[in-house]
Amino acid sequence: MNVSRGEQPPWIVSDDLWAEIAPLLPPRPPRRYRYPGRKPLDDRKVLCGILFVLYTAIPWEYLPQELGFGSGMTCWRRLRDWNDAGV
């Protein structure tokens, strides 16, 4: 990874770019009242995780949880959902 000092890594979504992307994403389905499960991860964090995997060419399961992007499976599922929605 060649990220110079002071430069933002290419997988970090800027505020300007997010302002353009966010309206294109489908809304998350409402959580169930009973047994709601885990709260869904923020779309922006998941998008950063997807970009990290694509940029570094690592397998989804090797996405480091320490980066705060969620698991590789979470990112993969969200990418699948967005793809199915036509995004």
Secondary structure, DSSP 8 states (H G I E B T S, - for coil): ----TT---TTS--HHHHHHHGGGS-------SSS--S----HHHHHHHHHHHHHHT--GGG--GGGSS--HHHHHHHHHHHHHTT-
